[in-house]
Amino acid sequence: MHLFLIGAGHVGLVTAVGLARLGHRLTVADIDEARITGLRKGIPPVFEPGLREALEGHAEAGRLAFTTDLTPPADALFSIVTVSTPTGPDGPLSTANVERVVEGLLAATGSDHTIIVRSTLPVDGPGRLLALGGARGARAAIVTNPEFMREGSALADFDKPDRIIVGWLEPRDEAAAEAVLGLYAGVQAPTLIADARSIALVKLATNVFLAAKVAYANELARICDVVGADVDTVADGIG
């Protein structure tokens, strides 16, 4: 299947490689001309173990192409959005990049198209995206599909994820969410389809939980140093 992906950063390129491995053909777009020029030469703008070799291999096999044109190809029924959602000056994630891309995709596609937002969204992000399209009518379906990939092991995390979750903006888009799961055919993982607001909170809560685990482990190691305990033994005992 031909897929269109906008956002050739870390998440976007790993996602592109992962989907190419599953047999899909992708056109990867980005507004950064230097980035696209580099990718066409086999030079990714980010480092991830195995990424450069995978990009080169799939590009040579015709499964990956790169462009600065943000208009989806006519035969692509899915567009994947992986642009950044940077933290704003007062803390919250900014959805401006995502909204701008989704708005452009809505203008360029119809009801037979599905827009998959893989970028991390705040809890109110899905509502903002829904407002862009107004009534469902003839517009493309919009669903969310957050990623749980770690830098340094992102390719392996894509191939063997802990779970695959998809959120619908409106109940009538649940069929589109089911179709998105079909893109991952061959990947063995628990799946969850729910409303996009709940899915956004799953992603954010997971990030917070992992950060808390790291902080807890560091504090536990400090305490072990003070009292003369073995941190590995303590960690094994906790489970």
Protein Blocks (a to p, Z undefined) as FASTA:
>chain_A
ZZddehjafklmmmmmmmmmnopacddddfblklmmmmmnopafbdcehklmmmmmmmmn
opaccdfbfbdcfklcbdcdfbdcdddfkopacfklmmmmmmmmmmmpcfkbccddfbdc
dfklmmmmmmmnmpnklmccddddddfddehilmmmmmmcfbdcdddfbfklmmmmmmmm
mmmgoiacddddddfklmmmmmmmmmmmmmmmmmmmmmmmmmmmmnopafklmmmmnZZ
